[in-house]
Amino acid sequence: MKYIVLVGDGMADYPIPELGNLTPLAAANIPNMDFIAKHGKCGVAKTVPDNMPAGSDVANLSIMGYNPSQYYSGRGPLEAASMGVALEKDDIAFRCNLITEKDGTIADYSAGHILSEEARILIEAVDAELGNACKFHAGVSYRHLLVMKHGEYAQCTPPHDVTGQSVEDCLPRGEDSGLLIDLIRTSKPILDKHEINIKRRKNGKNTANLIWPWGQGKAPAMPLFNDLFGVSGSIISAVDLLKGIGKYAGLDVIDVPGATGYLDTNFSGKAAYALKSLETHDFVLVHVEAPDEAGHMGNLEAKIKAIEDFDEKVVGGMLNELGGFGDFRVMVLPDHPTPISVRTHTREPVPFAIYSSTESADYVDRFDELAAREGVFGLVEGHRLMNLLIK
């Protein structure tokens, strides 16, 4: 038996008046996800516990079968694992965005989705100036890493949650916030005068003129996926967070050329590499970030396009070939909603569908937030999803 999980990050949404009060999932042309719902069994999953932040870290730990109330320690250490940064016992790892500050506000959480090579040079410049009591590590696009010995007891806000708000109002708070605030403020003149940002400014692009640390934590202790579910597997994502979860879980982390974590990602390549991995493994999780990015931008057209690309090139690309592997089960779902109207993550339960080549279906005939509520699985705690898939 082969087990496949296909995650369209942030696909779930609220009804939108311009769509006749349909959600983007309900309005999109998604014949492959509809096939899985119609020929499989559906439900809704609460991937984010009420007392935890509605982040991709919490939600994807749930999907992977790890109860976040037990195993979640922060986003930063998961991204550190993906980047090959070993954390010492007392190290605190932060996700560190390069953001755009304009007139005292957080104008863009992604600095215009800055290219990785430009971002690497900027992060190295910040590290050269400020990396005495801490260390900056370059990641992908706007997503980077800060490691330090302090900051565990600071309350930090993800920049995508406060776009358009005052920088001063959103700075870290709490016992360990002082050094973080100093790093943020001191990064501004370093980045503002850098030739890369001077060029970006001349070309009308958003500058990467401020660092923004958040999502801090220490290294978690997690059991191996194989020990929990008895299958070996792999994970495919452009996002360091998912790769880090995969590494802690003992999964093979597969890099796909052209996988960007953005709207232009290599959808078809992810499906092709996932199918290749099933030749030697019994489990694969494929994660696509694009719908989430469109949700954060508040771009309805882009979100529908990302959902349709995910359906055609990832879900369809997998479904068309899975029969060659014998019996299989495939689950499709978002990790959390990223509604267009609020441009950030929310904690409502998400729809999911599991199609088995050997089992009968329930009565749901399409894949969206409303239809899935009528499925046979009902409401499920997110960390129990893997038990439904791998019986």
C-alpha positions as CSV (number, residue, x, y, z in Angstrom):
1,M,0.0,0.0,0.0
2,K,1.2,3.5,-0.9
3,Y,0.2,6.5,1.1
4,I,0.1,10.0,-0.4
5,V,-0.7,13.4,1.3
6,L,-1.2,16.5,-0.9
7,V,-1.3,19.8,0.9
8,G,-2.4,23.0,-0.7
9,D,-1.2,25.5,1.9
10,G,-3.9,28.0,2.8
11,M,-6.4,26.9,0.2
12,A,-9.4,27.1,2.6
13,D,-11.2,30.5,2.8
14,Y,-14.5,32.3,3.6
15,P,-17.4,32.8,1.1
16,I,-16.6,35.7,-1.1
17,P,-19.4,38.0,-2.5
18,E,-17.7,38.5,-5.9
19,L,-17.9,34.7,-6.3
20,G,-21.6,34.5,-5.5
21,N,-20.7,33.7,-1.9
22,L,-18.6,30.7,-2.9
23,T,-15.1,30.1,-1.5
24,P,-12.2,30.0,-3.9
25,L,-12.1,26.2,-3.5
26,A,-15.8,26.0,-4.4
27,A,-15.4,28.4,-7.4
28,A,-12.2,26.9,-8.8
29,N,-12.1,24.3,-11.5
30,I,-10.7,21.4,-9.5
31,P,-11.8,18.1,-11.2
32,N,-9.1,16.0,-9.5
33,M,-9.8,17.1,-6.0
34,D,-13.5,16.7,-6.7
35,F,-12.7,13.1,-8.0
36,I,-11.0,12.3,-4.7
37,A,-14.0,13.6,-2.7
38,K,-16.6,11.9,-4.9
39,H,-14.8,8.5,-4.9
40,G,-13.4,8.8,-1.4
41,K,-14.5,9.8,2.1
42,C,-14.5,13.3,3.5
43,G,-14.5,15.3,6.7
44,V,-13.1,18.4,8.3
45,A,-10.0,18.6,10.4
46,K,-9.1,20.9,13.3
47,T,-5.4,21.3,12.6
48,V,-4.8,24.2,15.0
49,P,-5.7,23.7,18.7
50,D,-7.6,26.6,20.2
51,N,-4.7,27.5,22.5
52,M,-2.0,27.6,19.8
53,P,-1.1,30.1,17.0
54,A,-2.7,29.5,13.6
55,G,0.6,28.9,11.9
56,S,1.8,26.5,9.2
57,D,4.2,25.0,11.7
58,V,1.4,24.0,14.1
59,A,-1.0,22.9,11.3
60,N,1.5,20.8,9.4
61,L,2.8,19.1,12.5
62,S,-0.8,18.1,13.0
63,I,-1.1,16.8,9.5
64,M,2.1,14.7,9.9
65,G,0.6,13.0,12.9
66,Y,2.4,14.9,15.7
67,N,0.1,16.5,18.3
68,P,1.4,20.1,18.4
69,S,0.3,20.4,22.0
70,Q,3.0,17.9,22.7
71,Y,5.7,18.4,20.1
72,Y,5.5,22.1,19.0
73,S,8.4,24.3,20.3
74,G,8.4,27.0,17.7
75,R,8.9,27.6,14.0
76,G,12.5,28.7,14.1
77,P,14.1,25.4,15.1
78,L,12.1,23.5,12.4
79,E,13.5,25.9,9.8
80,A,17.0,25.5,11.3
81,A,16.9,21.8,10.8
82,S,16.0,22.2,7.1
83,M,18.9,24.6,6.6
84,G,21.4,22.2,8.3
85,V,21.9,24.6,11.3
86,A,22.6,22.5,14.3
87,L,21.2,24.0,17.5
88,E,23.0,23.7,20.8
89,K,21.0,23.0,24.0
90,D,20.4,26.7,24.9
91,D,20.1,28.1,21.4
92,I,16.9,30.0,20.4
93,A,16.2,29.9,16.7
94,F,14.0,32.6,15.1
95,R,12.4,32.7,11.6
96,C,13.8,36.0,10.3
97,N,12.0,37.8,7.5
98,L,13.4,40.5,5.3
99,I,10.5,43.0,5.1
100,T,9.7,46.4,3.6
101,E,9.3,49.3,6.0
102,K,7.7,52.4,4.5
103,D,6.9,55.6,6.5
104,G,7.0,53.7,9.8
105,T,4.7,50.9,8.7
106,I,5.2,47.2,7.7
107,A,4.4,47.6,4.0
108,D,5.4,44.1,2.8
109,Y,6.2,41.0,4.8
110,S,8.2,39.5,1.9
111,A,10.1,42.5,0.5
112,G,8.5,42.0,-2.9
113,H,9.3,38.3,-2.8
114,I,12.9,39.2,-3.1
115,L,15.2,36.8,-5.0
116,S,17.2,34.4,-2.9
117,E,20.5,35.6,-4.2
118,E,19.8,39.3,-3.4
119,A,18.5,38.3,0.0
120,R,21.5,36.2,0.8
121,I,23.8,39.1,0.2
122,L,21.7,41.4,2.4
123,I,21.5,38.8,5.3
124,E,25.3,38.4,5.1
125,A,25.7,42.2,5.3
126,V,23.5,42.2,8.4
127,D,25.4,39.3,10.0
128,A,28.7,41.0,9.3
129,E,27.5,44.1,11.3
130,L,25.3,42.6,14.0
131,G,26.4,38.9,14.3
132,N,28.4,39.2,17.5
133,A,26.0,37.8,20.1
134,C,23.9,36.1,17.4
135,K,24.1,34.5,14.0
136,F,22.1,35.1,10.8
137,H,21.7,32.4,8.2
138,A,20.4,33.0,4.7
139,G,17.5,31.0,3.5
140,V,15.1,31.2,0.5
141,S,13.7,34.5,-0.8
142,Y,12.5,36.6,2.3
143,R,12.7,33.6,4.7
144,H,15.9,33.5,6.9
145,L,17.1,32.4,10.3
146,L,18.4,34.1,13.4
147,V,20.0,32.0,16.2
148,M,20.8,33.5,19.6
149,K,21.0,32.6,23.3
150,H,18.2,35.0,24.3
151,G,14.7,35.7,23.3
152,E,12.8,32.7,24.5
153,Y,10.5,35.0,26.6
154,A,9.7,37.6,24.0
155,Q,6.4,37.8,22.3
156,C,7.0,38.2,18.6
157,T,4.4,38.8,15.9
158,P,4.5,37.3,12.4
159,P,4.9,40.2,9.9
160,H,2.2,38.8,7.6
161,D,-0.3,39.2,10.5
162,V,0.4,43.0,10.8
163,T,1.0,44.2,7.2
164,G,0.0,47.9,7.1
165,Q,0.5,48.4,10.8
166,S,3.0,50.6,12.6
167,V,6.4,49.0,13.1
168,E,6.7,50.5,16.6
169,D,3.3,49.1,17.6
170,C,4.3,45.6,16.5
171,L,7.9,45.3,17.9
172,P,8.7,42.3,20.2
173,R,7.4,42.6,23.8
174,G,8.2,40.9,27.0
175,E,11.2,40.0,29.2
176,D,13.6,39.1,26.4
177,S,12.5,41.7,23.8
178,G,15.2,44.4,24.3
179,L,18.0,42.8,22.2
180,L,15.6,41.8,19.5
181,I,14.3,45.4,19.2
182,D,17.9,46.7,19.0
183,L,18.6,44.2,16.2
184,I,15.5,45.3,14.2
185,R,16.2,49.0,14.6
186,T,19.9,48.7,13.9
187,S,19.3,46.6,10.7
188,K,17.5,49.5,9.1
189,P,20.5,51.8,8.2
190,I,22.6,48.7,7.2
191,L,20.0,47.6,4.7
192,D,18.7,51.0,3.5
193,K,22.1,52.0,2.2
194,H,23.0,48.7,0.7
195,E,23.5,48.8,-3.1
196,I,21.0,46.1,-3.7
197,N,18.3,48.1,-2.0
198,I,19.4,51.3,-3.8
199,K,19.0,49.5,-7.1
200,R,15.6,48.0,-6.1
201,R,14.4,51.4,-5.1
202,K,15.4,52.9,-8.4
203,N,13.6,50.1,-10.2
204,G,10.4,50.6,-8.3
205,K,10.7,47.4,-6.3
206,N,10.0,47.0,-2.6
207,T,13.2,47.2,-0.6
208,A,14.3,44.7,1.9
209,N,15.1,47.3,4.5
210,L,14.3,45.7,7.8
211,I,14.7,42.4,9.6
212,W,11.8,40.9,11.4
213,P,12.4,37.9,13.8
214,W,9.5,35.7,15.0
215,G,8.5,32.1,15.6
216,Q,11.3,31.4,18.1
217,G,11.9,28.2,19.9
218,K,14.4,25.5,21.0
219,A,15.0,22.2,19.2
220,P,12.1,19.8,19.7
221,A,12.2,16.2,20.6
222,M,10.1,14.2,18.1
223,P,9.7,10.4,17.5
224,L,10.5,9.2,13.9
225,F,7.6,8.9,11.5
226,N,8.5,5.3,10.8
227,D,8.3,4.5,14.5
228,L,4.8,6.0,14.7
229,F,3.2,4.7,11.6
230,G,5.4,1.8,10.4
231,V,6.2,3.2,6.9
232,S,9.3,4.9,5.4
233,G,8.7,8.1,3.4
234,S,9.7,11.4,1.9
235,I,8.5,15.0,1.9
236,I,8.6,17.5,-0.9
237,S,8.3,21.3,-0.3
238,A,10.0,24.5,-1.2
239,V,9.5,25.8,2.4
240,D,12.2,25.3,5.1
241,L,9.5,24.8,7.7
242,L,8.1,21.7,6.0
243,K,11.6,20.4,5.3
244,G,12.5,20.8,8.9
245,I,9.5,18.9,10.1
246,G,10.5,16.2,7.6
247,K,14.1,16.0,8.9
248,Y,13.0,15.7,12.6
249,A,10.5,13.0,11.5
250,G,13.3,11.1,9.7
251,L,11.8,11.4,6.3
252,D,13.8,11.9,3.1
253,V,13.6,15.6,2.2
254,I,13.5,15.9,-1.6
255,D,14.5,19.1,-3.4
256,V,12.7,19.8,-6.7
257,P,14.4,22.2,-9.2
258,G,12.2,25.3,-9.8
259,A,10.3,24.8,-6.5
260,T,10.1,28.4,-5.3
261,G,7.4,28.5,-2.5
262,Y,5.6,31.1,-4.7
263,L,3.1,31.3,-7.5
264,D,5.7,30.4,-10.1
265,T,6.7,27.1,-8.4
266,N,7.3,23.9,-10.3
267,F,4.0,22.2,-9.7
268,S,4.5,19.4,-12.2
269,G,8.0,18.7,-11.0
270,K,6.8,18.2,-7.5
271,A,4.4,15.5,-8.7
272,A,7.1,13.8,-10.8
273,Y,9.6,13.7,-8.0
274,A,6.9,12.4,-5.6
275,L,6.1,9.6,-8.0
276,K,9.7,8.7,-8.3
277,S,10.1,8.6,-4.5
278,L,7.2,6.0,-4.3
279,E,9.4,3.6,-6.1
280,T,11.5,3.1,-2.9
281,H,9.1,4.5,-0.2
282,D,5.6,3.8,0.9
283,F,4.7,7.4,1.9
284,V,5.1,10.9,0.4
285,L,3.8,14.3,1.4
286,V,3.8,17.0,-1.2
287,H,3.3,20.6,0.0
288,V,2.6,23.6,-2.2
289,E,2.8,27.1,-0.7
290,A,1.3,29.1,-3.6
291,P,-2.3,29.4,-2.5
292,D,-1.1,30.7,0.9
293,E,1.0,33.4,-0.7
294,A,-2.0,34.5,-2.8
295,G,-4.1,34.6,0.4
296,H,-1.5,36.8,2.2
297,M,-1.5,39.2,-0.8
298,G,-5.3,39.4,-0.8
299,N,-5.2,38.4,-4.5
300,L,-8.3,36.4,-5.3
301,E,-7.5,35.8,-9.0
302,A,-4.0,34.5,-8.0
303,K,-5.4,32.3,-5.3
304,I,-7.9,30.6,-7.7
305,K,-5.1,30.2,-10.2
306,A,-2.8,28.6,-7.6
307,I,-5.6,26.2,-6.5
308,E,-6.3,25.2,-10.1
309,D,-2.6,24.7,-10.8
310,F,-2.3,22.6,-7.7
311,D,-5.3,20.5,-8.8
312,E,-4.2,20.0,-12.4
313,K,-0.4,19.6,-12.0
314,V,0.0,18.1,-8.6
315,V,-3.2,16.2,-7.7
316,G,-3.9,15.3,-11.3
317,G,-0.3,14.5,-12.0
318,M,-0.2,12.1,-9.1
319,L,-3.7,10.5,-9.7
320,N,-2.9,9.7,-13.3
321,E,0.1,7.5,-12.4
322,L,-0.7,6.0,-9.0
323,G,-2.4,3.0,-10.5
324,G,1.0,1.7,-11.5
325,F,2.0,1.3,-7.9
326,G,-0.8,-1.2,-6.9
327,D,-3.1,-0.3,-3.9
328,F,-2.9,3.2,-2.6
329,R,-4.6,5.9,-0.4
330,V,-4.3,9.6,-1.2
331,M,-5.4,12.4,1.1
332,V,-5.8,16.0,-0.1
333,L,-6.3,19.1,2.2
334,P,-5.2,22.6,3.1
335,D,-3.2,23.0,6.3
336,H,-5.2,26.0,7.5
337,P,-7.4,28.7,5.9
338,T,-5.7,31.9,4.6
339,P,-8.7,34.0,3.8
340,I,-8.5,36.7,1.1
341,S,-10.5,39.1,3.4
342,V,-8.1,38.9,6.3
343,R,-4.8,38.1,4.5
344,T,-3.5,35.9,7.3
345,H,-4.0,32.4,8.8
346,T,-7.2,31.5,10.7
347,R,-8.0,28.4,12.8
348,E,-11.2,27.1,11.4
349,P,-11.3,23.4,10.5
350,V,-10.2,22.6,7.0
351,P,-11.8,20.1,4.5
352,F,-10.0,16.9,3.7
353,A,-10.7,13.9,1.5
354,I,-9.2,10.4,1.5
355,Y,-9.5,8.3,-1.7
356,S,-8.6,4.6,-1.4
357,S,-8.2,2.2,-4.4
358,T,-9.6,-0.6,-2.2
359,E,-12.5,1.1,-0.3
360,S,-16.0,2.5,-1.0
361,A,-16.9,6.2,-1.0
362,D,-19.3,8.3,1.2
363,Y,-21.9,10.6,-0.3
364,V,-19.9,13.8,-0.8
365,D,-19.5,14.7,-4.5
366,R,-17.2,17.7,-4.5
367,F,-14.3,19.1,-2.5
368,D,-14.8,22.4,-0.7
369,E,-15.3,23.6,2.9
370,L,-19.1,23.2,3.0
371,A,-19.4,19.9,1.2
372,A,-16.7,18.2,3.4
373,R,-18.8,18.8,6.5
374,E,-21.2,16.1,5.3
375,G,-18.5,13.5,5.0
376,V,-18.5,10.3,7.0
377,F,-15.4,11.3,9.0
378,G,-17.1,14.3,10.5
379,L,-14.9,16.6,12.6
380,V,-11.4,15.1,13.3
381,E,-8.5,16.4,15.4
382,G,-5.7,17.2,13.0
383,H,-3.1,15.0,14.5
384,R,-5.3,12.0,14.0
385,L,-5.5,12.4,10.2
386,M,-2.5,10.2,9.7
387,N,-4.2,7.4,11.6
388,L,-7.1,7.6,9.2
389,L,-4.8,7.4,6.2
390,I,-2.4,4.7,7.4
391,K,-4.6,2.1,9.1
